[in-house]
């Protein structure tokens, strides 16, 4: 698998990219398919699902920051950006938002005083099982609505679009 810079990703990076793709595929497909399939706009319902479980500050876009850190806490900003397949500038904004909402904190890198490592707060660690549960619920709804063949076809098609 290739990163945003066109270079091959290592095993850990490829695994995370696959997880990030899965997260993106589920959320994007739910956002666009939910109104006609379920009669509800889940784009606005998903933050409510977080709030109902006590995490009203979490936004779906925070997955770009949180998923890499759930897998490997203490990454540098550039490493998170690479794993999420986003620019460093975009990631800096996302980390600032997560920091503002008490989900991550920056710590100086002990090996490079110019760099920072991004750490999950306890609040973010407490959110991880909630995020996994919500993703399972959404995936179950997609599967129940589309069936396995159509869900797989949708996933392949969305991956193709994402790689354009």
C-alpha positions as CSV (number, residue, x, y, z in Angstrom):
1,X,0.0,0.0,0.0
2,X,1.3,3.5,-0.9
3,X,1.2,6.5,1.4
4,X,0.1,10.1,0.3
5,X,3.7,10.8,-0.8
6,X,3.7,7.7,-3.1
7,X,6.2,5.7,-1.0
8,X,5.5,2.2,0.2
9,X,4.1,2.0,3.7
10,X,5.6,-0.3,6.4
11,X,3.6,-3.2,7.9
12,X,2.3,-1.1,10.9
13,X,1.5,1.9,8.6
14,X,-0.3,-0.4,6.1
15,X,-2.3,-2.0,8.9
16,X,-3.3,1.4,10.1
17,X,-4.1,2.7,6.6
18,X,-6.4,-0.3,6.2
19,X,-8.2,0.5,9.5
20,X,-8.4,4.1,8.5
21,X,-9.8,3.1,5.1
22,X,-12.4,0.8,6.9
23,X,-13.4,3.7,9.2
24,X,-13.7,6.1,6.3
25,X,-15.6,3.6,4.2
26,X,-18.1,2.8,6.9
27,X,-18.7,6.5,7.9
28,X,-18.8,7.8,4.3
29,X,-21.1,5.0,3.1
30,X,-23.4,5.5,6.1
31,X,-23.4,9.3,5.6
32,X,-24.4,9.0,2.0
33,X,-26.6,5.9,2.0
34,X,-28.4,6.3,5.3
35,X,-31.0,8.9,4.3
36,X,-32.4,6.8,1.4
37,X,-31.9,3.5,3.2
38,X,-32.8,4.3,6.8
39,X,-34.8,7.5,6.5
40,X,-32.2,9.3,8.8
41,X,-29.2,11.5,8.2
42,X,-26.6,9.7,10.2
43,X,-24.0,12.4,9.5
44,X,-25.8,14.3,12.2
45,X,-26.9,11.3,14.2
46,X,-23.3,9.9,14.7
47,X,-22.2,12.8,17.0
48,X,-25.4,12.2,18.9
49,X,-24.4,8.6,19.3
50,X,-21.2,9.8,20.9
51,X,-23.0,12.3,23.1
52,X,-25.5,9.6,24.3
53,X,-22.5,7.6,25.5
54,X,-21.0,10.5,27.4
55,X,-18.6,11.8,24.7
56,X,-20.3,14.8,23.2
57,X,-17.0,16.6,22.4
58,X,-15.9,13.9,19.9
59,X,-16.5,14.6,16.2
60,X,-16.3,11.9,13.5
61,X,-13.4,13.7,11.9
62,X,-11.3,13.1,15.0
63,X,-10.9,9.5,13.9
64,X,-8.0,10.6,11.7
65,X,-6.1,11.5,14.9
66,X,-7.5,9.0,17.3
67,X,-7.2,5.8,15.2
68,X,-3.5,6.0,14.7
69,X,-3.0,6.8,18.4
70,X,-5.3,4.0,19.5
71,X,-2.9,1.7,17.7
72,X,0.4,3.4,18.6
73,X,0.2,6.1,21.2
74,X,2.9,8.8,21.2
75,X,3.4,9.4,17.5
76,X,4.8,12.5,16.0
77,X,2.5,14.8,14.1
78,X,4.0,13.7,10.7
79,X,3.6,10.1,11.6
80,X,-0.1,10.5,12.4
81,X,-0.6,12.5,9.2
82,X,1.1,9.8,7.1
83,X,-1.0,7.0,8.7
84,X,-4.2,9.0,8.2
85,X,-3.2,9.9,4.7
86,X,-3.6,13.6,5.3
87,X,-1.3,16.6,5.0
88,X,0.7,17.7,8.0
89,X,-1.2,21.0,7.9
90,X,-4.6,19.3,8.1
91,X,-3.3,17.1,10.8
92,X,-2.0,20.0,12.8
93,X,-5.5,21.5,12.8
94,X,-7.1,18.2,13.7
95,X,-4.7,17.7,16.6
96,X,-5.4,21.2,17.9
97,X,-9.1,20.4,17.9
98,X,-8.6,17.1,19.7
99,X,-6.3,18.9,22.2
100,X,-8.9,21.6,22.8
101,X,-11.5,18.9,23.5
102,X,-9.2,17.1,26.0
103,X,-8.5,14.0,23.9
104,X,-4.8,14.4,23.2
105,X,-1.8,16.3,24.6
106,X,1.5,17.3,23.2
107,X,4.8,16.3,24.9
108,X,8.3,17.2,23.8
109,X,10.0,14.4,22.1
110,X,12.9,13.3,24.4
111,X,15.0,12.4,21.3
112,X,14.4,15.7,19.5
113,X,13.6,18.9,21.4
114,X,12.2,20.5,18.3
115,X,9.5,17.8,17.9
116,X,6.4,16.8,19.8
117,X,4.8,13.5,20.5
118,X,1.0,13.3,20.6
119,X,-0.4,11.3,23.5
120,X,-3.9,10.2,24.2
121,X,-5.5,11.5,27.4
122,X,-7.4,9.1,29.7
123,X,-10.6,10.6,28.2
124,X,-9.6,9.4,24.7
125,X,-8.6,6.0,26.1
126,X,-12.0,5.7,27.7
127,X,-13.6,6.6,24.3
128,X,-11.9,3.8,22.3
129,X,-14.4,1.0,23.3
130,X,-17.3,3.4,22.6
131,X,-15.9,4.1,19.1
132,X,-15.5,0.4,18.4
133,X,-19.0,-0.3,19.5
134,X,-20.5,2.5,17.3
135,X,-18.6,1.3,14.3
136,X,-19.8,-2.3,14.9
137,X,-23.4,-1.0,15.1
138,X,-23.1,1.0,11.9
139,X,-21.5,-1.9,10.1
140,X,-24.2,-4.2,11.3
141,X,-26.9,-1.8,9.9
142,X,-25.1,-1.6,6.5
143,X,-24.8,-5.4,6.4
144,X,-28.5,-5.9,7.3
145,X,-29.6,-3.4,4.7
146,X,-27.3,-4.3,1.8
147,X,-26.3,-7.9,2.5
148,X,-22.7,-9.2,2.4
149,X,-22.2,-9.1,-1.4
150,X,-23.5,-5.6,-1.8
151,X,-21.6,-4.3,1.2
152,X,-18.3,-5.9,-0.2
153,X,-19.0,-4.4,-3.6
154,X,-19.7,-1.0,-2.0
155,X,-16.4,-1.2,0.0
156,X,-14.5,-2.0,-3.2
157,X,-16.1,0.8,-5.1
158,X,-15.5,3.3,-2.4
159,X,-11.8,2.3,-2.1
160,X,-11.5,2.8,-5.8
161,X,-13.0,6.3,-5.5
162,X,-10.7,7.1,-2.6
163,X,-7.6,6.1,-4.6
164,X,-8.5,8.4,-7.5
